[in-house]
Amino acid sequence: MSIGFTDPPRSGPVTRCLTLLLALGLVAAACGDDDDSAAARASDEGGGESAGDTGGDAEPSGSLRLGYFPNVTHAPAIIGVQDGLFEEALGDGVELETTTFNAGGEAIEALFSDAIDATFVGPNPAINGFSESEGTALRIVAGTTSGGASLVVRDGIDSADDLEGTTLATPALGNTQDVALRAWLLEQGYETDQAGGGDVSITPQDNPDTLTAFQQGDIDGAWLPEPWATRLILEGEGQVLVDEADLWPEGEFVTTHLIVATEYLEEHPANVRALVDGLLEAIDVANGDAAEAQTITNDGIEADTTNRLADETIAGAWENLSFTSDPIASSLEESKDDAVEVELLDDVDLGGIYDLAILNELLAERGEAEVNDL
């Protein structure tokens, strides 16, 4: 069973995956993309060479079309845009164009259709996009955010034993949090299915609808990313049953990372290097003065959506997040295994999904430790 149509597309050539995406119409719901360029990308060899081994531009030039989400889990991306750090790193020779997405499937569709060159996105969309393109379409070049996902439930649910017969929500079928919830429920001995049946009913829906449904008592809880987990607590009087960080070694798991179209990485390594350099600066800001970083992030969210998070909400969400350039590769592998175990993904070899040569070169220049891939 494939979930390629709920996070991003997966299996076979890019052109075929886009047809299937259009037919099923599920891309827009996923957590959160037909021209000659996309077809050329699909025909590249899987794995390929690292950016450091290819020619390309000696200096940043041309254009870079970058995607991100107006969400606190994408704070370094927002800071990089809002504070002009990406533009500064890229220099006057590169035109930076930005696009915001609300779902991982939308971002991957845009990458597949050559509408963007790079995007910040969650782990499961990256896995599915890599699988769907048979390892050719994208590479993960840096981490961004870790943590910030929880199962928040109503009063009266105090342990996993209280969940039988309840209804829980996730952002989208097969998205990162949906997989996490189903895998955790399976470990607790509960069966679920994609139609909302089983011992615990799972209802994928948009996060704003989940908040409303929780406030009205129509659902019993939800496994959500920040700031929605915090909003269920503050605005819905919910309580945390599971902090996902508690399920991972040292509490670290990838929430957001930076992916780049393989063809773009090979043709414009200098642009990618500048982008990653700007990201490192943005991560420094995110890890600096918390109040300042939250203000910059909230300013960016408001600029992109016209809505601003309450100060209490962004502060609460911030406490559950950490910002790092390490993509935490081991957690990506486990997320893939979880999706396979709950029959939402056909098994896929993730070898070659990372190209961390540029990141590690920049970290070495900073005197910081290199990060590992798979």
N, C-alpha and C positions, 0 to 999 in steps of 0.2 A: 504494500500500500504506500502511496506517495503522498507527501504533504506539499509537493512543489507548487501547488496552486493556492496555498493559504499563507505562506510566508513569502517566498518568491517561487518562481518556476523551477522544475527539476526534471531530468531524463533526456537525452537526445539533443539534436542540434537546436540552436537558438530559434531558428525560424519555426520549427515544429512546436517548441515550447510556447512561443507567443500565440500560435493558433489555439493551442489548448487553453492557455490563459484566457483568451478572449471568449472561448466557448463556455468555459465554466464560470467566468465572471466573478472570481473570488479574490483577485489581486488586491482590490481596494480595501478589502476587509482584513487583510493580513497585517501583522505587526512586522504593525508595523507593529516592466518598465519595457525598422525592417529595411534597413537600408544596406548598401554594399559594405559599409564599415562594420556593421554588426555581423554580417555574414563572414567577413574576413576574420573578425575576432574569433568566431566560432570555429574556423578552420585551423587556427593556430594549434601547434602541438601542445598537449597537456604538459604541465611541469615547466617547460621552457627554461630559459636562462634567467638568472637574477638580473635586476636592473643594473647592478654594478658590472655585469659582463656584456651589456649591450651598448651600442653607440648612442644615438639620439643626440639631443641638444647639449651643447657644452654649457650654456647659460639658460636660465628660465626664459621662455619666449612663447608667443602665441596666446593661447587661451586655456583656462582651466574651468570646467563646469562642475561645481561641487554641490552635493546634496547633504542635507542634515535634517533633523527633526527639531521643531521648536518645543523641546521638552527638557526638563532638568537633567535627565540622564545623558543628554548631549551637551552638557554645560561647556566643556572645553571647545566644542565646535562653535557654539553660540558666542563664546568669548572671543574666539579667533576671528569671527566675522564682525562682531559688534565693536571690538577694540581695534580692528584693522590689522591684526597680527598676521593674518594670512596674506593680505595685500602687501604689507611691508616686506614679508619674507619673499614673496614672489617677485617683487620689484615692478618697475614701470613697464617692463617688457612683456608682462603677462596680464591679460584681461581676465579678471576673476568674475565668473557668473555663479550665483547661488540659487538653489531651488530648495524649498522645504517640502517635506513629506510627512504624512501622518501614519504610514504603515510601511513595514519592511518590504512587502511585496511590490508596492508602488516604486520604491527606490530601486529594487532589482530590475523591475520592468524597464525603468528609465535607463539603467546601465546597459541592459540587453539591447535596447532600441537605439543606442548611441545618442541619447538625449543628455546624458551626463558622463563625466569621465571618472568621477570618484564620489564616494558617499560614506557618511557615517551611518552605521546600521547595526542591528543586533546580531547575535550569533546564528540563530536558526535561518534567517534569510540568507546569510552568507553561505551556510552549508548547502542550502537548497539550490542557490544560484550556481555554486560550484558543481554540484551534482548534475543539475539539469544541463549544463554546458559541457559535461564530461571533462571537467577540470580546466577548461580553456578560458572562461570569460573573465575571471576576477582573481585578485590576490589580496590577502590581508597584509597591510604594510605597517600597521601600528595599532596599539590598544588605545583606549580613551577612558572608559569608565568601568568600574567594578561595583557589584552590589546593587542594592536598591530595589529589591523585589520581595514581597511578603504575601502570605495568605492571611487576610483580615476577615474576621467572622463576627457575627452578632453575639450579643450577650447570651449566655447559656450554653455556648459551645466552648468547652474547656479542654478537650483533648480529641485525638483522632477518633476515639471510640464514639464520639457524639455526632459524627458526620454521616452515618448511614441514613439514607433517605433525604438528605439535604440537597439543595441546588446551589452550585457555585458558578461563578463567572470567570472568564479569562478574556483577554483582548481580542483573540481570533483563534479559530481552529488551527492547530499546528504551529502557532507562534511560540516564541521562546517561553513565555509564562505558561501557556497551555500545555506544552510538553513537560515543563517542570511539575505542574500540578498533577497531571496524569501519572507521571513516573512516581511521584511521592505517594499518591493514593494507592498505586499498585503495591508499593512497599508496605503500606498499612493493611493490605489484604482486600482492597476494594477494587471491583471491576467497573470500568467505564466504557462507553462507546461514543462514536462520533455523532450519533443522533440524539444525544442527551439522555440515553438510558443507562442502565447499570445500577450499582449500589449507590453511587453518588452521581447526580445529574450535573453535567457541565454545560453551561450556556455561554458560548462565545458571543461577545457583543462589544460595541464601542465603549471606551472607558467612561465617557460622560453618562451614557445610558446605565452603566453598571452602578455608578454613584447614586443616580436617581432610584434605580430598582432596589438598591440596598437601603436607602432612606425610607422607602415605602414598604419595606419588608417583603418584597417579591423574590429576593434571593437571600441566601443565608451567609454568603461571603464571597470573596473573590481573591484570586492570586494575581496581583497587579504590580507593575513597576511604579516607581516614584514619578510624579508626586501623588499618584492616585491612591496608593496604599495609605499615605498620610492623610489624604482627603477623606477616605472612608473612616479613618479614626477620628479626625477633627469634626467632620461634618455629618458623619453617619453614626457616631458613637460606637464604632467597631473596636475590636481588640485583635492584636496580632497573635495568631495561633502558630504560625511558622514564619520565622525570618529566614529567607533562603540562604543567607550568609552562614547560618549555623549548619547547613548541610554540606559545606565545602571546606576542604583543608585550609586552615588559616583564614577562613571566611572570604576567600577570594574566588570570584568567578566573573567571566566576561559578560558585561551588559551591553557595551557599545564598543565597536572598533572601526577603524578606517579601512575601507576597501577601495581598490583602484582597478579599473578595467585593464586587463593584461596588455592589450595592444597599446593603450596610452602609456602604461608604465614602461614598456619597451621603447616607445618612440620619444617619450618626454621624461626621462629619468630626472633631469634637472628640475623640472617643474614639480615632480613628486617629492624630490628632496627638499625643495623650498616649502612645500605644503607641510611635510612632516616636521620640518624645523619650526614653522609657525605653530604647529600643534603642540610641540614641546614647550614653547613659550606660553601658550594658552593653558596647558596643564599646570605650569608653574603658577599662573595667576589663580587658577581654580584651587590650588593647594596653599595659596597664600592667605591674605586677609579674607576670612570667610564672609564677612558682611559686605565687603567690596565686591567679591566674586559673585555673591548672590544678587547684588544689585545689578551688576553688568548682565548677568544671565537673565534676570527678570526683565530688564530693559529690552533685551533681545527677543524674549518671548512675546512681550507686548508689541514690539515693532512688527513681528511676524504674524501675530494672531489678533491684535487689538485687545487682548485680554492679559491681565497681570495676575500672577499668583499672590495670594495673601502672604504677608511677611512670615506669619506663623507657619504657613504651609511649606514655603521654600526652605525655611530654616529647619523644619522637621525632616523634610526629605533629604536635605544636605547631609545630615548626620548619618544617614544610611548609605551614603555613596562614598567611594574613593576614586580618585582620578589618577590614572597611570598609563604610561605608554606601553606597558607590558600587556600584550593581548591575552595572556594567561591561556596558552595553547592547550594545556591539559584539560581545562574545563570545557573547551570547545569539543574535544574528543568525547568527553563524557556526555555532553549535551546531545551529541549525535547518537551515542549509544542508547541514551534514554528514549530518543525519538523512535529508534528502531525497536526497542523493547515494547513500547506502547503501540506499535504497528502504525506509526504515522510517518515512517520514512523507510525506504529501502536502503539497506546498508551501502555505504559509500566509503571508499578509501580517500581520506583527506590529505594524503601526501601531495605536496606541491601547493596547497592552498595559501601557505605563508610565503612572503618574500620580505624578510626583515633586514636585508643587507643595508639598505639606506638608513633605517632606524638605528641599527647597531653602529654604523659609522658615525652618526650624529651623537649617539650616546658616548662613544669613545672620545669624541672631541670634547664632550662635556666632563669627561672623567668619571662617567657613570657606568655601572655594570651592564653588559650586554643582556638581552633577553633571548629566550629560547623559543623555537618553533616545535613542531611535533617530532 
